[in-house]
Amino acid sequence: MKVKVRGIYSTAITKLLLDEKIEVTQAADAIKKALKIDDESKPDITIEDTETKEGVYVYGTGSEKVIDLLKEKLKMSIFYKEEIGKIYCGIIKNTDQKAKSIVISLPDDEEGVLDLKSFWGYVKPGAKILVQSKGTYDGKIMLSTQLRIFGDNIIIIKNGFTKMSKGIHSNEGKTKLYDIAKGLNLKEWGILWVQGAEDKDEEVLKQELEELQKKESEINEKFNNCNEPSIIYEGMNKYFILFDEHDKNELDKIRKTVMPTIMNHHKLKSAGYTILTDFAENLLDKYSDEEIDQKINEVLLRYGPVKDKLYRLAFTRLNGTSFKIDGIVSELEVKNNEVQKLTINSRSEWGDRTYTIEKDLEYVDIVRNGEKERMLIVKPEIFPKFSKLITYDITAKKEENEVKVQNEDRLERLSKKGEISNELKDKMSQVINEMKKL
């Protein structure tokens, strides 16, 4: 097993992997030099930063071994498993006209959602349907009727087009693959060529395509024989690991055994303060960690947040997607050069809202049209122009003098799937109890 690691967490994660005798390949130059890595072969597993830099995502053959290792070291992180490409025999439950979608029953009492636009024909509750997972949103499995089947070098797409993955850069390689595709009997399928396919022999690629088409026939046969919700193709797994402040500090300690590393290294880098971090680490031979940390906080505070000025709350969901809330700072509390509490007022087409975050609280207070609610989050990271927050999509609201918690069972589901540790589940359950005291 060989792993390629890229991004702001790469030094710490590479050190962790090497300590466990897991081979690392295609490392960045600085890491090659520091950890004496010279392997440039093709990786089985890739680890990269999430879009918002709040963690990493892991994918590839044998990813589970890497995930298990990281779970041992990072107890307070979230290991969200995205089952991409799983094909189901689903049963139509009903239509949600408001959301313009079809609700479909899946195995293990789960439900999925299919956009009405992608469904042709009459929606008949109780009828079976062949659908594929394309990820999750707001805790729901999003489904499609356009199937994809995954191979090592080829992904075939029902009613799709022939195209290249972003990793194929050579014009010669692209031309070769387009020419091969023209000579294949694709019928109603398109091909997405995976990085590395350009280096494979044409006969190997043709053989792989035949195997994928055979797999499609097996999927259709299983669907014809199914009468209840079931999984008929596993697809591929992608893991999103989201780090809280505690585990970012653990990664700081690991990195420090390899390279000079200041306190809050990964926190600052994840917010885009790379130059500041690199400069500060060049001063570690002259000043202590505590002195540098204090000076950094002083400098950042000069730039904000500023009362009556624009400010942003940047949220990351468990599956790595994000959304942003912009507003004007109305309240601000500062102590020891750190923001302790921050309130912004936001206006949009959905009405006026007030968001209050506190440095040591794991929920956001929201006032919407005079009604108060609370959203469960990982402790916020507060910076001059924005704050970074990870949301569980669990919200407490007061309705008719009764507090109701939307998606309250999500913690239990995350725990059952091994996506959060027992320690983290117990901690966040206590936070939910606090959220109920609206």
C-alpha positions in Angstrom: 0.0 0.0 0.0 1.3 3.4 -1.0 -0.1 6.8 0.0 0.2 10.2 -1.6 -0.3 13.1 0.8 -0.8 16.7 -0.3 -1.8 19.9 1.5 -1.3 21.8 4.7 -1.6 18.7 6.9 0.8 16.7 4.8 4.0 16.8 7.0 2.2 15.6 10.1 0.1 12.9 8.3 3.2 11.7 6.4 5.1 11.3 9.7 2.2 9.4 11.2 2.0 7.0 8.2 5.8 6.4 8.1 5.8 5.6 11.9 3.3 2.9 11.2 5.4 1.5 8.3 3.0 2.7 5.6 4.8 3.8 2.4 4.4 7.3 1.2 5.0 8.2 -2.5 5.2 11.4 -4.6 5.8 13.6 -1.5 6.5 17.4 -1.7 10.1 18.4 -2.0 10.4 19.7 1.6 9.0 16.5 3.0 11.1 14.3 0.8 14.2 16.0 2.2 13.0 16.1 5.9 11.8 12.5 5.9 14.1 10.9 3.3 11.4 9.8 0.9 12.4 9.1 -2.7 9.5 6.9 -4.0 7.7 8.4 -7.1 5.5 5.4 -8.0 1.7 5.5 -8.4 -0.2 5.7 -5.1 -3.1 3.4 -4.0 -4.5 6.0 -1.7 -4.6 9.8 -2.0 -5.0 12.3 1.0 -5.7 15.9 0.1 -7.1 19.0 1.8 -10.8 19.6 1.8 -11.9 22.7 -0.1 -12.3 24.7 3.1 -9.0 23.4 4.6 -10.9 22.2 7.7 -9.5 18.7 7.2 -8.6 16.2 4.6 -10.4 13.7 2.3 -9.1 10.2 1.8 -9.9 7.9 -1.2 -8.4 4.9 -2.9 -8.0 1.2 -2.5 -7.3 0.2 1.1 -8.3 3.6 2.6 -9.8 1.9 5.6 -6.4 1.0 7.0 -5.3 4.7 6.9 -8.6 5.8 8.4 -8.3 3.3 11.3 -4.8 4.6 12.0 -5.9 8.2 12.1 -8.8 7.4 14.3 -6.4 6.0 16.9 -4.5 9.3 17.0 -7.2 11.9 16.5 -10.0 11.0 18.9 -12.0 14.3 18.6 -12.1 14.5 14.8 -15.1 13.5 12.5 -14.5 10.7 10.0 -17.4 11.2 7.7 -17.8 8.4 5.2 -19.3 9.4 1.8 -20.5 6.3 -0.1 -20.2 7.6 -3.6 -21.5 5.4 -6.4 -23.4 2.9 -4.4 -26.2 1.4 -6.5 -29.5 0.5 -4.8 -32.7 -1.3 -5.5 -34.9 1.4 -3.9 -38.6 1.5 -3.2 -40.5 4.8 -4.0 -42.1 6.1 -0.8 -43.7 9.4 -1.7 -43.2 12.7 -3.5 -42.1 15.9 -1.7 -43.8 18.5 -3.8 -42.2 21.4 -1.8 -38.7 20.1 -2.4 -39.6 18.8 -5.9 -38.1 15.4 -5.2 -39.0 11.8 -4.7 -38.4 10.1 -1.3 -37.0 6.6 -1.8 -36.7 3.9 0.9 -33.2 2.3 1.1 -31.7 -0.5 3.2 -31.2 -0.2 7.0 -34.2 2.1 7.3 -32.5 4.9 5.4 -34.1 7.2 2.9 -32.7 8.9 -0.2 -33.9 11.8 -2.3 -34.2 11.8 -6.1 -34.7 15.1 -8.0 -38.0 15.0 -9.9 -36.3 16.5 -12.9 -34.2 13.3 -13.4 -37.2 10.9 -13.2 -39.2 10.0 -16.3 -42.7 8.5 -15.9 -45.4 8.2 -13.3 -44.3 8.2 -9.6 -45.9 5.2 -8.1 -45.4 4.6 -4.3 -44.3 1.0 -3.7 -42.6 0.6 -7.1 -38.9 -0.3 -7.2 -36.3 1.9 -8.8 -32.7 1.6 -9.8 -30.7 4.5 -8.3 -27.2 5.5 -7.3 -25.8 7.6 -4.5 -24.0 10.7 -5.5 -23.2 11.9 -2.0 -25.2 13.4 0.9 -26.6 16.8 1.6 -28.1 17.9 5.0 -27.9 14.4 6.2 -29.9 12.9 3.3 -28.6 10.5 0.6 -28.8 12.3 -2.8 -29.7 9.9 -5.6 -29.5 9.8 -9.4 -30.8 7.5 -12.2 -27.6 8.2 -14.3 -25.5 5.2 -13.2 -21.6 5.2 -12.9 -19.6 2.0 -12.6 -16.0 2.3 -11.4 -12.9 0.5 -12.7 -9.2 1.1 -12.1 -8.7 3.2 -15.3 -12.2 3.7 -16.5 -15.5 5.0 -15.1 -18.4 4.3 -17.4 -21.4 6.6 -17.3 -24.9 5.8 -18.4 -26.0 8.2 -21.2 -22.7 10.1 -20.6 -19.9 11.5 -22.8 -16.3 10.5 -23.2 -14.1 12.8 -21.1 -10.8 13.0 -19.1 -10.0 13.3 -15.4 -8.2 16.5 -14.4 -5.0 14.6 -13.8 -4.5 13.7 -17.5 -2.5 16.7 -18.9 -0.6 15.3 -21.9 -2.2 16.1 -25.3 -0.6 12.9 -26.6 -2.3 10.8 -23.8 -5.7 12.5 -24.4 -5.5 11.8 -28.1 -4.7 8.2 -27.5 -7.6 7.7 -25.1 -10.1 9.5 -27.4 -9.0 7.3 -30.3 -9.4 4.1 -28.2 -12.9 5.3 -27.2 -13.9 5.8 -30.8 -13.1 2.2 -31.5 -15.1 0.7 -28.6 -18.7 -0.5 -28.6 -19.9 1.8 -25.9 -23.7 1.7 -26.8 -25.4 4.1 -24.4 -22.4 4.6 -22.1 -19.8 7.3 -21.9 -16.3 6.9 -20.5 -14.4 9.0 -17.9 -10.8 8.1 -18.3 -9.0 8.0 -14.9 -5.5 9.4 -14.4 -2.9 6.8 -15.3 -5.1 5.3 -18.1 -3.0 7.1 -20.7 0.0 4.9 -19.7 -1.9 1.6 -20.1 -1.8 -0.8 -23.0 -4.9 -0.6 -25.3 -5.8 -4.2 -24.8 -5.7 -3.8 -21.0 -8.2 -0.9 -21.2 -10.5 -2.9 -23.6 -10.5 -5.8 -21.2 -11.4 -3.5 -18.3 -14.3 -2.0 -20.3 -15.7 -5.5 -21.1 -15.5 -6.4 -17.4 -17.4 -3.2 -16.5 -20.1 -3.9 -19.1 -20.4 -7.4 -17.7 -20.8 -5.9 -14.2 -23.6 -3.7 -15.6 -25.5 -6.8 -16.8 -25.1 -8.3 -13.3 -26.5 -5.1 -11.7 -29.6 -5.3 -14.0 -30.1 -8.9 -13.2 -30.0 -8.3 -9.4 -32.4 -5.4 -9.8 -34.9 -7.5 -11.8 -34.8 -10.1 -9.0 -35.1 -7.7 -6.0 -38.4 -6.9 -4.2 -37.2 -4.9 -1.3 -34.6 -2.1 -0.6 -31.1 -3.6 -1.1 -27.5 -2.7 -2.2 -26.6 -4.2 -5.5 -23.3 -2.4 -6.2 -20.9 -1.0 -3.6 -19.3 1.8 -5.6 -16.4 3.6 -3.8 -15.9 5.2 -0.4 -14.5 8.7 0.2 -13.7 9.8 3.8 -13.8 13.4 5.0 -11.8 13.9 8.2 -12.6 17.2 9.9 -10.3 18.3 12.6 -11.3 20.3 15.7 -8.9 22.6 17.5 -7.6 19.8 19.9 -6.6 17.5 17.0 -5.1 20.4 15.0 -2.9 20.9 18.1 -2.0 17.2 18.1 -1.0 17.5 14.4 1.1 20.5 15.4 3.0 18.4 17.9 3.6 15.7 15.3 4.9 18.2 12.8 7.2 19.7 15.3 9.2 16.5 15.5 10.0 17.0 11.8 10.2 20.7 11.2 10.1 24.0 13.2 6.4 24.5 14.1 4.7 27.3 16.0 1.6 26.9 18.2 -1.6 26.9 16.1 0.3 26.2 12.9 -2.5 24.2 11.2 -5.2 26.5 12.5 -3.4 29.5 10.9 -2.6 27.8 7.7 -6.2 26.5 7.3 -7.3 30.2 7.4 -4.8 31.2 4.7 -2.2 32.8 6.9 0.7 30.9 5.2 3.2 33.7 4.9 2.6 34.8 8.5 3.1 31.2 9.8 6.2 30.6 7.7 7.8 33.9 8.9 7.0 33.2 12.5 8.6 29.7 12.3 11.8 31.4 11.2 11.9 33.2 14.6 11.6 30.1 16.8 15.3 30.2 17.6 14.9 33.7 19.0 11.5 33.7 20.8 9.5 31.1 22.7 6.2 29.6 21.3 4.2 31.6 23.8 5.8 34.9 22.8 5.2 34.3 19.1 1.6 33.2 19.8 0.9 36.4 21.7 2.4 38.6 19.0 0.5 36.8 16.3 -2.8 37.4 18.2 -1.9 41.1 18.7 -1.2 41.5 15.0 -4.4 39.7 13.9 -6.6 41.7 16.2 -5.4 45.0 14.6 -7.2 43.9 11.4 -10.5 42.9 12.9 -13.2 42.0 13.7 -14.4 45.6 13.7 -17.8 46.7 15.1 -20.2 48.0 12.4 -18.0 46.4 9.6 -18.8 43.5 7.3 -17.9 40.0 8.6 -18.3 36.4 7.3 -19.2 33.1 9.0 -17.8 30.3 6.8 -19.5 26.9 7.5 -18.2 23.5 6.5 -20.6 20.5 6.4 -19.5 17.0 7.3 -19.2 16.0 3.6 -16.8 18.9 2.9 -19.3 21.2 1.2 -19.7 24.7 2.5 -21.9 27.8 2.8 -21.3 31.4 4.0 -23.2 34.0 6.0 -22.2 37.7 5.6 -23.3 40.3 8.1 -22.4 43.4 10.1 -20.7 43.1 13.4 -23.0 44.4 16.1 -21.4 43.1 19.3 -17.8 42.2 20.1 -16.0 41.0 23.3 -12.2 40.8 23.5 -10.0 39.5 26.3 -6.2 38.9 26.2 -6.0 39.8 22.6 -8.5 37.1 21.6 -12.2 37.6 20.5 -14.3 35.8 23.0 -17.8 36.6 21.6 -19.0 38.0 18.3 -22.5 38.9 17.0 -23.4 39.7 13.4 -26.6 40.9 11.8 -27.4 39.4 8.4 -30.0 40.5 5.9 -31.1 38.4 2.9 -34.2 37.5 0.9 -35.0 34.9 3.6 -35.3 37.7 6.2 -33.2 39.3 9.0 -31.0 37.0 11.2 -28.6 37.5 14.1 -25.8 35.0 14.6 -23.8 34.9 17.9 -20.7 32.7 18.3 -18.5 32.3 21.4 -14.9 31.1 21.4 -15.6 28.2 23.8 -19.1 27.3 22.9 -20.0 24.5 20.4 -23.2 25.9 19.2 -24.3 29.1 17.4 -27.2 31.2 18.7 -29.4 32.3 15.8 -32.4 34.8 16.0 -34.6 34.6 13.0 -37.7 36.8 12.8 -37.7 37.1 16.6 -37.5 33.3 17.1 -34.3 31.9 18.7 -32.6 28.7 17.6 -29.2 27.0 18.1 -27.0 25.1 15.7 -24.5 22.4 16.8 -20.9 23.1 15.6 -17.3 22.4 16.3 -15.8 25.2 18.4 -15.4 28.2 16.1 -12.0 29.6 14.9 -12.3 33.4 14.9 -10.1 35.5 12.6 -10.1 39.2 11.6 -12.5 39.0 8.6 -14.2 35.7 9.0 -14.8 32.7 11.4 -14.6 29.1 10.4 -17.2 26.7 11.7 -18.0 23.0 11.1 -21.7 22.2 11.4 -23.3 18.9 12.2 -26.6 20.1 10.6 -28.3 19.6 14.0 -30.5 22.5 15.1 -32.7 23.2 18.2 -35.8 25.3 17.7 -38.6 26.5 19.9 -42.0 25.6 18.4 -45.2 26.3 20.2 -43.4 26.6 23.6 -41.6 23.3 23.0 -38.0 22.9 22.0 -37.5 20.4 19.1 -34.1 19.2 17.8 -33.9 18.6 14.1 -31.6 15.6 13.2 -31.0 14.8 16.9 -30.5 11.1 16.0 -27.5 12.1 13.7 -25.0 11.7 16.5 -26.2 8.2 17.2 -25.9 7.3 13.5 -22.4 8.8 13.2 -21.4 6.8 16.2 -22.8 3.5 14.9 -20.9 4.0 11.7 -17.7 4.7 13.5 -17.5 8.2 12.2 -17.2 9.8 15.6 -15.6 8.4 18.7 -17.5 7.6 21.9 -15.8 10.5 23.6 -16.9 12.9 20.9 -20.4 11.5 20.9 -20.8 11.9 24.7 -19.3 15.5 24.6 -21.6 16.6 21.8 -24.7 15.0 23.4 -24.0 17.2 26.4 -23.9 20.2 24.1 -27.3 19.3 22.6 -28.7 19.2 26.1 -27.4 22.8 26.6 -28.9 23.8 23.2 -32.3 22.7 24.4 -32.3 25.4 27.2 -33.6 28.1 24.8 
